[in-house]
Structures are given as C-alpha cells and as structure tokens.
Amino acid sequence: MSRNDSDWEKKLSDRPRDNKGFSDDLRRRIEDQVERREKRRRRWLWPVFGLCGVAGGCAFYFFGGIPFLTDRGISAGLAAGVSPAAIQATPEASAAHAAILGEVNVKSGLLIGLRQDAGTETSASSVTSSPSSYRTLMLAQVDGQLQVAAQGKGVLVPYGQKFWKIESKDVTTDSDELHYLVAYPADKKAEARTVIDDPDESIVLREKLLFAGNQYVSVQENEIWKDGSLPSEESKVWVRKLTQLNETVVPPSISAANAGHVTILDIFGEGAQQILTKMAYSKRNSDGRSSRSPAESTLMEEAVMQPYGAGDNWAIVRKPGKWTAQVAESFFEPETRLIGFKLKAYPVRLPEQVTSHDKLSDALWVRDAQLQEQRRDLLVSPLEDLAVVITDKKLVLYTPDSSIERSRLVLEVPIAPGEALVSAQWATGSYVSDWVTKARKYLQSGQE
C-alpha cells in the first residue's frame, strides 16, 4: 500500500469533525484513486477479450467458416436455376462472377439487352458478313444474393402487363439475303414479316436494333443492290412502336417505305418542326454554297433544302449515361454510289414515355462506384440502391455501403468485346420476383 493510501486510512479512521464530515480534498483523492484502480482493471480485461476473439476465429476457420464464405460469396453469383444452355448462349460461354461476401438488400432488378455486331463493315464488298446477335440478362436479388437470375438469346422487354421478345430472322431466297427484326408476345410464337422476292433484283438487307423500350424501338436499316442500278447502297434509321415492327414487308417497298414510322413530331409535338428548321438553317449556313454536280444536286435536292425533313429519319441512340434523340442528315457519295446519313443530336431530352427510367444520381456512393472502374456507361436504379457500371469487358454492380458515401462491389458479369447496350428496363419492389420468373421462362425455356 502506498504512503498516500496509509494517510487516507488514518484520516478515514478519525471521527468526523462536528461541522463538516469528509473534507472536499479527501473526497477528491478517494475518487481519483478509485478511478485509477478501475482503469487498471479494464487494461487487464482487454487482452482477455482479444484472446477470446482469436480463439473464436480459429474455431470458425477449422469448423467450416471458409467454406461458408465461399458458398455464400464467390459461388453465389451463379444464377439459381440457370440452365447450361442459357450459360452457353453467352458470347464467351461463361457465367457471372460474383464478388459478394455477404447478403445484400436490393429491391431493384434490371432487365438488360445487349447487341454484338459480327463486323462493322457494311459496304457492298462484304455482303456475306453475319448479322448482329442479341442477348438479355435479368440481374436481381434472389435468396439474398444479387446474381444473373436469367439469361438467353433475343431482347426481352416489358410491354403493358406482358413481355415481348425481339429477335433477328435470317431468310435467303433465290435473289435476296435478308436479316430483319421481328417482335412478338413472348408467350407466343414469333410472327414472320411478309417477304417479297423480286427475281429481277438482288438485295441484301440488314436491320440492326439500336434501342428497345417498353413502347418504342429504334432500328438502323441497310440495303445493298447488286444489280448495278443507282444507288447501289442506302442506309437509314427509323423509330416504330414495338407492335408495328412486323407490319412492314421485307425488303421494304417504295410505297410502304415510311409505313408505321414514328416521327420526331409524334414524340416532341409540333414545336419539333421549328427546331428541325433551325437546325437545317444552321447547317446551310455552315456548309456555304453547295459544290455538288447537277446530277448529284438533282438526286439530293430535297435533302439539301431540308436535310432533316419532317423528322421521319431519326434514331434513339445510347450516349454515356443516357438515351438521346438523333436526327439523320442524308448525304450522297458518287464514288461508292452510297446514300448514307450522319446523326446529329436533337437538343431536347427524350420524354419518360420513351425511355422509362433513364436518370443518373448525384449520390456520393454512385460517384465512388464510377471512380472504381474505367466506365463506358452507367445505369442507376430508380430506388438508388443499385448502380451498374458498364466497361469494355464486364458489367460491374455496386450497392451503397452502410455509410451511404462509399460503394460496395457485389457482382461482376463478363461481356464480350463490342457488346453494346440496346435496352435497360428497371423493376422495383414486388415486380422483381415476377420479372425473374418470366425471364427464366421466356429466356431459358427455349420457347419461341
């Protein structure tokens, strides 16, 4: 016992003074000593707790802790119930790689459609090139794990209370080679478009899907004539309602060339014509006096006077972070006998009725997720509980961590080189499980 302790005991044994009892100084010294003893006791307990923690960790390891993490984590990314045929349908024949080390709580699901082009060459010298291919993935939380819940060929989109499917059809006749798109209710068989085979001409037709929403589709069309007539090749873009895709014949006839098209004016209203006129006026001023020959001027006279027409030829194109309206500006190349187009941005954002949810977020965790990858594109759920970063090689899924300022990597899904986004439809709440069920049925069952 210290000298101070002896002094305290002596003072404590003395009778209290008549007027005050404990002095203030004595009380403070007693309280200080009690506090020091309590601190010494806590310092002694901490090593004991630490040893208990180490022992518990070892027990967790030796009695199956690591397999638990593996089963719940790395292997959890493989979709429950994904058939081998569906996995083999991916371009690199590989399933999703998960990075989950615990359960997540995501109430959003994403139905994402991808297009892969066999080649970019579309000139008359490469008429035998293969058409584009398509696939759809359903990304959702199933049994506590975010995963590829379903995947398969074609582009699956919600339409009203049902789902429709978009596919590419290949038809070869005696004189034509046709690669065209069809859309049909997913619970029925594909509806073929009417094919007209004119033996006096030989045509190669390719249609490529640029965008598929829950009401509209945007398509790029390329026709090549191999009989030597002018022009030998023509490319254009157009937008139709999903249900109108099958209404036109293939190859498109001159009388029905614009049948069923949705124009810029249909989407943006009458004020769109004024915007198109201003764009045409700016173009003529920037081009200066035309240098075309009389023959070229005759061929392209209408396009020169009003390059954007009434907004019939336009497209919905993906730019980083958003879908955009782009109007087609026609041009003619006499050397290659090509009528083509250049896309110019229409300076008004597409309405919600066309693109559904197509908004990003300023949340700190979303910004953090973008910094983790060399992103090509980004999708954020309406509930802001899931972000999908698209790179050249994979889809990377993030959720917010507990601090809401940092992101948490939960899933990586490989994609093939050159795969492009053509559709992104979000489901939330109770709709997610319904979409998962339908996606597995229509993408993996092989139903046509």
Sequence and secondary structure as in RCSB ss.txt:
>XXXX:A:sequence
MSRNDSDWEKKLSDRPRDNKGFSDDLRRRIEDQVERREKRRRRWLWPVFGLCGVAGGCAFYFFGGIPFLTDRGIS
AGLAAGVSPAAIQATPEASAAHAAILGEVNVKSGLLIGLRQDAGTETSASSVTSSPSSYRTLMLAQVDGQLQVAA
QGKGVLVPYGQKFWKIESKDVTTDSDELHYLVAYPADKKAEARTVIDDPDESIVLREKLLFAGNQYVSVQENEIW
KDGSLPSEESKVWVRKLTQLNETVVPPSISAANAGHVTILDIFGEGAQQILTKMAYSKRNSDGRSSRSPAESTLM
EEAVMQPYGAGDNWAIVRKPGKWTAQVAESFFEPETRLIGFKLKAYPVRLPEQVTSHDKLSDALWVRDAQLQEQR
RDLLVSPLEDLAVVITDKKLVLYTPDSSIERSRLVLEVPIAPGEALVSAQWATGSYVSDWVTKARKYLQSGQE
>XXXX:A:secstr
  HHHHHHHHHHHS  BTTTBS HHHHHHHHHHHHHHHHHHHHHHHHHHHHHHHHHHHHHHHTTHHHHHHHHTGG
GGS TT  HHHHHTSTT    EE  SS     EEEEEEEEE S S  SGGGTT    EEEEEEEEEETTEEEEEE
EEESEEEEETTEEEEEEEEEEE SSEEEEEEEEEETTS      B   TT  EEEEEEEEEE SSEEEEEEEEEE
 SS S SEEEEEEEEEGGGTTSS BS  STTTTTTB  HHHHH THHHHHHHHHHHHHHHHH S    HHHHHHH
HHHHHSTTTTS SEEEEEETTEEEEEEEEEEEETTTTEEEEEEEE SS   HHHHSS      HHHHHHHHHS  
SEEEE TTSS EEEE SSEEEEEEE TTSSSEEEEEEEE  TT EEEEEEEEETTHHHHHHHHHHHHHHS   
